């Protein structure tokens, strides 16, 4: 075998490996674009009134479609540690902003939101026998039944009652 043949064979092998790697990358990319992708976040919101006073503190649960595929959000809720949905929340409590009516379709970049008073979250945790440090997780469920979870929060129900 001459040097030319060895170099040619190595280059052809390298080109074949590059093509294989590119095909695998394209396959993974295409599969991820086809999946439902919802980012779920939990943040704080405090209304400010015209006289400069502040209102109660609220948790804002938001589900945003970050994928290219349209998705229908069927429910949004807060899950307590050791499982179990927190219920008995009053809906539409944030002044001037209505909660998104569910189920709702979300196209790329659109979001749905719900507001929960910190006090209501604290009462729900204590009402279900959870005291001390607890972990709550924002969850969104789509029309296919898949659950999308956000970053968990560590909370103390007794502190939430005073907010």
C-alpha positions, 0 to 999 in steps of 0.5 A: 500500500502506498502513502497515497492510498493510506491517506485516501482511505483515512480521509474517506473514513473521516468523511464517512464518520463526519456524515454519520455524526451529522445524520445523528445530530439531525435525527436528534434535532428533528425528534426534539422539535416534534416533542411538546416542550413546556417551561413551567415557572413559579415566581412572586408577584406583588400588586402596587396600587395608585397610592403607592401601597403594596398588596398581598404577595402572590405566586404566579404559576406560568406555563410557556410553550418553548417548542415549535409544536402547538400544545393544549394546556389542560391543567396547572397546579402546585404539587406538594412534597410527597405528592398530592395537589394543593387545592382549595384555592380561590381563583382569579385573586390577583387584582386586575389580571384574570387567570387563563381559562383552561384548557387553552391552546398555546402556540410557540412562545405563548403562555398561560398563567394562574395566581395563588395568594401565598396565604392560600398556599400556606393554608392549603399546606397546613390544612393537609397536615404539612408543617415545617419546611415543605417543597412545592413544585409547579406542574402543568399537564397537557392534553395528552396527559404528560406532566411538565414540572418546574423548579421546586420551591422550599417554603414554610407554611407558617411564613406564607400565612403572614404574607 
